[in-house]
Amino acid sequence: MLILVSYDIPDDRRRTRLAHTLKDFGERVQYSVFECRLKEEQLNRLHTRLTALIEPEEDSVRIYQLCADCAARLEIHGLGRPTEDPDVYVL
């Protein structure tokens, strides 16, 4: 499934750690936005890792699960290309 993760983290150190963690799961498409193609178990691991990194009182992380039809209707205007399902996952 296509997962879109966006975040707003005011602390530089936490923000950097979160970005490095998200790189293990997907591709950065904008500064604070990642697209991830994940299976259910990978999404569960992502949730676990994110929960350990953020401060809920200060940070905002949004995870959008897009259905196959929604992912197929993705439009990109300007720079960028659709993310692809990688053959190998590095976790």
C-alpha positions as CSV (number, residue, x, y, z in Angstrom):
1,M,0.0,0.0,0.0
2,L,1.1,3.6,-0.6
3,I,1.7,5.5,2.7
4,L,2.2,9.2,2.8
5,V,4.0,10.5,5.9
6,S,4.2,14.2,6.7
7,Y,5.7,15.8,9.8
8,D,6.3,19.0,11.7
9,I,8.9,18.6,14.4
10,P,10.3,21.8,16.0
11,D,13.4,20.1,17.5
12,D,16.3,19.7,15.1
13,R,17.7,16.6,16.6
14,R,14.3,14.7,16.7
15,R,13.5,15.9,13.2
16,T,16.8,14.6,11.8
17,R,16.3,11.2,13.6
18,L,12.8,11.0,12.2
19,A,13.9,11.8,8.7
20,H,16.7,9.1,8.9
21,T,14.1,6.6,10.2
22,L,11.7,7.4,7.4
23,K,14.5,6.9,4.8
24,D,14.5,3.2,6.0
25,F,10.9,2.9,4.9
26,G,10.4,5.1,1.8
27,E,11.5,8.0,-0.3
28,R,11.6,11.7,0.6
29,V,9.4,13.6,-1.9
30,Q,9.4,17.0,-0.2
31,Y,11.3,18.3,2.8
32,S,8.8,17.0,5.4
33,V,7.0,14.4,3.3
34,F,7.8,10.8,2.5
35,E,6.1,8.3,0.3
36,C,6.4,4.7,1.4
37,R,5.3,1.5,-0.3
38,L,4.7,-0.9,2.7
39,K,3.1,-4.1,3.7
40,E,1.1,-4.3,6.8
41,E,3.9,-5.6,9.0
42,Q,6.3,-2.9,7.7
43,L,3.7,-0.2,8.5
44,N,3.4,-1.7,12.1
45,R,7.2,-1.4,12.4
46,L,7.1,2.2,11.2
47,H,4.5,3.1,13.8
48,T,6.6,1.5,16.5
49,R,9.7,3.4,15.5
50,L,8.0,6.7,15.1
51,T,6.3,6.4,18.5
52,A,9.7,6.0,20.1
53,L,11.1,9.1,18.4
54,I,8.5,11.8,18.8
55,E,7.3,14.0,21.7
56,P,3.5,13.9,21.3
57,E,3.1,17.2,23.1
58,E,5.4,19.0,20.6
59,D,5.5,17.1,17.4
60,S,3.1,16.3,14.6
61,V,3.3,13.3,12.4
62,R,0.5,12.3,10.0
63,I,0.3,9.0,8.2
64,Y,-2.0,8.7,5.3
65,Q,-2.8,5.2,3.9
66,L,-3.8,5.5,0.3
67,C,-5.9,2.9,-1.5
68,A,-4.7,1.4,-4.8
69,D,-7.1,3.5,-6.7
70,C,-5.9,6.6,-5.0
71,A,-2.3,5.8,-5.6
72,A,-3.1,5.1,-9.3
73,R,-4.6,8.6,-9.6
74,L,-1.5,10.4,-8.1
75,E,-0.7,13.6,-10.0
76,I,2.7,15.3,-10.0
77,H,3.0,18.8,-11.3
78,G,6.5,20.2,-11.7
79,L,9.5,18.2,-10.5
80,G,9.2,14.7,-9.2
81,R,8.3,11.2,-10.3
82,P,6.1,8.5,-8.8
83,T,7.8,6.4,-6.1
84,E,8.1,2.7,-7.0
85,D,7.9,-0.4,-4.9
86,P,11.5,-1.3,-4.3
87,D,12.8,-4.9,-5.0
88,V,14.7,-4.8,-1.7
89,Y,13.8,-3.2,1.6
90,V,16.5,-2.0,4.0
91,L,15.3,-1.9,7.6
